[in-house]
């Protein structure tokens, strides 16, 4: 029982620098192109596109949600927000890398705004659950928004505050979503990229609160 308790604690608490796995110097292999669109996973991306980074539980279902959104040019799954350089999936699952499972979203702001993506993000999961998402337990499944630039940071915070008001009115708890400037993003292995397009009946853990999100319009 002690062993199981110790392992659970590791998965529910972010590791300190001296506790994290060492990782590696080189990126782990991944796919070259998006399985659905055939577009280059790592770019170069067309001029005028913007990038967003979201974590809302298991990244398989989350990625499908975004690649099906009009105006999204390409998506990729990976790891961000931890300490271990170039982690593997198996390493992140131990909770000893500190990373969250995240989705990189490259989008055309002329077609879909960052505010639109924030609305999708908030409504697709329960951001009040801390280090878990439903039955998926651990730091890798925490709710995160990693932002690129001041405008995204301000929009993310404003949307969080607005959604908190709606959740509170509905009798829900406090949002635990981490909102920080984007750290380094590490692409996940090829078999995880667009997983549900390759495995249509595979696991998808997405489950929202049922509370709608009215994202504030940027000034």
C-alpha positions as CSV (number, residue, x, y, z in Angstrom):
1,X,0.0,0.0,0.0
2,X,2.9,2.4,0.8
3,X,4.3,1.8,-2.7
4,X,0.9,2.6,-4.3
5,X,0.5,5.7,-2.2
6,X,4.0,6.9,-3.0
7,X,3.4,6.5,-6.8
8,X,0.1,8.3,-6.6
9,X,1.7,11.2,-4.7
10,X,4.3,11.5,-7.5
11,X,1.6,11.7,-10.1
12,X,-0.4,14.3,-8.2
13,X,2.5,16.6,-7.3
14,X,4.8,18.4,-9.7
15,X,8.4,17.3,-9.3
16,X,11.1,19.6,-8.0
17,X,14.2,20.1,-10.2
18,X,16.2,17.5,-8.4
19,X,13.4,14.9,-8.7
20,X,12.7,15.2,-12.4
21,X,13.8,12.5,-14.9
22,X,16.9,13.5,-16.9
23,X,15.5,13.2,-20.4
24,X,17.8,13.5,-23.4
25,X,19.6,16.0,-25.7
26,X,17.8,15.1,-28.9
27,X,14.1,15.3,-29.8
28,X,12.3,12.0,-30.0
29,X,11.1,11.0,-33.5
30,X,7.7,12.1,-34.6
31,X,5.6,12.3,-37.7
32,X,6.5,14.7,-40.5
33,X,3.0,15.5,-41.7
34,X,-0.5,15.7,-40.2
35,X,-2.4,12.3,-40.8
36,X,-5.6,14.1,-41.7
37,X,-4.5,17.2,-43.7
38,X,-1.1,16.1,-44.9
39,X,0.3,19.5,-43.8
40,X,3.8,19.7,-42.2
41,X,3.6,19.1,-38.5
42,X,6.6,21.2,-37.6
43,X,6.2,23.9,-40.3
44,X,7.1,26.0,-42.0
45,X,3.6,27.5,-41.5
46,X,2.1,30.0,-43.9
47,X,2.6,33.7,-43.1
48,X,-0.2,35.3,-41.0
49,X,-1.1,32.2,-39.0
50,X,-0.9,32.2,-35.2
51,X,-0.1,29.6,-32.6
52,X,-2.0,28.5,-29.4
53,X,-1.2,25.8,-26.8
54,X,-3.8,24.1,-24.7
55,X,-3.9,21.2,-22.2
56,X,-7.3,19.8,-21.3
57,X,-6.7,16.2,-20.3
58,X,-5.7,13.3,-22.5
59,X,-4.4,14.9,-25.7
60,X,-6.0,12.4,-28.1
61,X,-9.6,13.7,-28.0
62,X,-8.4,17.3,-27.4
63,X,-6.4,17.3,-30.6
64,X,-9.4,16.0,-32.7
65,X,-11.6,18.7,-31.3
66,X,-9.2,21.4,-32.6
67,X,-8.3,19.9,-36.0
68,X,-12.0,19.7,-36.7
69,X,-12.4,23.4,-36.1
70,X,-12.7,25.6,-39.2
71,X,-9.7,27.9,-39.5
72,X,-7.3,25.6,-37.8
73,X,-4.4,24.9,-40.2
74,X,-2.6,22.1,-38.4
75,X,-2.5,20.5,-34.9
76,X,0.0,18.4,-33.1
77,X,0.2,16.8,-29.7
78,X,3.1,17.0,-27.3
79,X,4.4,17.8,-23.8
80,X,5.0,21.2,-22.2
81,X,5.3,22.9,-18.8
82,X,7.7,20.4,-17.2
83,X,11.4,20.0,-16.4
84,X,12.6,17.0,-18.4
85,X,14.0,17.8,-21.9
86,X,12.6,15.8,-24.8
87,X,10.5,13.4,-22.7
88,X,8.8,10.3,-24.0
89,X,5.2,9.4,-23.4
90,X,6.1,6.7,-20.9
91,X,8.2,9.2,-19.0
92,X,5.5,11.8,-18.8
93,X,3.0,9.2,-17.5
94,X,5.2,8.6,-14.4
95,X,4.6,12.2,-13.3
96,X,8.3,12.7,-13.0
97,X,8.8,15.0,-15.9
98,X,6.3,17.7,-14.8
99,X,4.9,18.1,-18.3
100,X,1.2,18.4,-19.2
101,X,-0.2,16.7,-22.3
102,X,-1.0,19.6,-24.7
103,X,-2.2,20.4,-28.2
104,X,-0.4,22.8,-30.4
105,X,-2.9,24.7,-32.6
106,X,-1.8,26.7,-35.6
107,X,-4.7,28.8,-36.8
108,X,-5.8,31.5,-39.2
109,X,-7.1,34.4,-37.1
110,X,-9.0,35.7,-40.0
111,X,-11.2,32.6,-39.8
112,X,-11.2,31.6,-36.2
113,X,-10.1,34.0,-33.4
114,X,-8.1,33.1,-30.3
115,X,-11.3,34.0,-28.3
116,X,-13.1,31.3,-30.3
117,X,-10.4,28.7,-29.4
118,X,-10.7,29.7,-25.7
119,X,-14.4,29.1,-25.7
120,X,-13.8,25.6,-27.2
121,X,-11.1,25.0,-24.6
122,X,-13.3,26.0,-21.6
123,X,-16.4,24.2,-22.7
124,X,-14.7,20.9,-23.7
125,X,-13.4,19.9,-20.2
126,X,-13.8,20.5,-16.5
127,X,-11.2,23.1,-15.5
128,X,-11.9,22.7,-11.8
129,X,-10.4,19.3,-11.2
130,X,-6.8,20.1,-10.4
131,X,-4.3,17.3,-11.3
132,X,-6.8,15.2,-13.2
133,X,-9.5,15.1,-15.8
134,X,-12.2,12.6,-15.1
135,X,-10.7,9.2,-14.7
136,X,-7.4,10.4,-16.0
137,X,-5.4,11.1,-12.9
138,X,-2.0,12.9,-12.7
139,X,-0.1,16.1,-13.4
140,X,0.0,15.3,-17.1
141,X,-3.8,15.8,-17.3
142,X,-4.0,19.2,-15.6
143,X,-5.7,22.1,-17.3
144,X,-3.3,24.6,-18.9
145,X,-3.2,27.5,-21.3
146,X,0.3,28.4,-22.5
147,X,0.2,31.8,-24.2
148,X,2.2,33.4,-27.0
149,X,2.4,37.2,-26.3
150,X,0.7,39.7,-24.1
151,X,-2.6,39.7,-26.0
152,X,-3.1,36.0,-25.6
153,X,-2.2,36.2,-21.9
154,X,-4.7,38.9,-21.2
155,X,-7.4,37.2,-23.3
156,X,-6.8,33.9,-21.4
157,X,-7.1,35.5,-18.0
158,X,-10.2,37.5,-19.0
159,X,-11.8,34.4,-20.3
160,X,-11.0,32.5,-17.1
161,X,-12.5,35.1,-14.9
162,X,-15.7,35.2,-17.1
163,X,-16.0,31.5,-17.0
164,X,-15.4,31.4,-13.3
165,X,-18.4,33.6,-12.8
166,X,-20.5,31.3,-14.9
167,X,-19.3,28.2,-13.1
168,X,-19.9,29.8,-9.7
169,X,-23.4,30.7,-10.7
170,X,-23.9,27.1,-11.7
171,X,-22.7,25.8,-8.3
172,X,-19.3,24.6,-9.7
173,X,-15.9,25.0,-8.0
174,X,-12.8,27.1,-8.5
175,X,-10.9,26.9,-11.8
176,X,-7.4,25.4,-11.4
177,X,-6.2,26.1,-14.9
178,X,-2.6,27.1,-15.2
179,X,-2.1,30.2,-17.4
180,X,1.5,31.0,-18.2
181,X,3.7,32.2,-21.1
182,X,4.4,29.2,-23.4
183,X,7.4,27.1,-22.4
184,X,9.2,24.8,-24.8
185,X,6.9,22.4,-26.6
186,X,8.1,18.9,-27.3
187,X,6.3,16.9,-30.0
188,X,5.0,13.6,-28.9
189,X,5.8,10.3,-30.7
190,X,4.3,9.6,-34.2
191,X,1.7,7.1,-32.9
192,X,0.1,9.7,-30.7
193,X,-0.2,12.3,-33.5
194,X,-3.9,12.5,-34.7
195,X,-4.5,9.2,-32.7
196,X,-8.2,9.2,-33.1
197,X,-8.0,9.6,-36.9
198,X,-6.0,6.4,-37.0
199,X,-8.1,4.8,-34.3
200,X,-11.6,6.1,-34.7
201,X,-12.9,4.0,-31.8
202,X,-10.1,4.9,-29.5
203,X,-10.4,6.5,-26.0
204,X,-11.6,10.0,-25.8
205,X,-11.9,11.4,-22.2
206,X,-13.3,14.8,-23.1
207,X,-16.3,15.8,-20.9
208,X,-17.3,19.4,-20.3
209,X,-19.3,20.9,-17.4
210,X,-22.3,21.8,-19.5
211,X,-21.8,25.4,-18.6
212,X,-21.4,27.7,-21.5
213,X,-18.5,30.2,-21.7
214,X,-19.1,33.8,-22.8
215,X,-15.5,34.9,-23.7
216,X,-15.0,38.7,-23.4
217,X,-14.4,40.5,-26.7
218,X,-10.9,42.0,-26.8
219,X,-10.9,45.8,-26.7
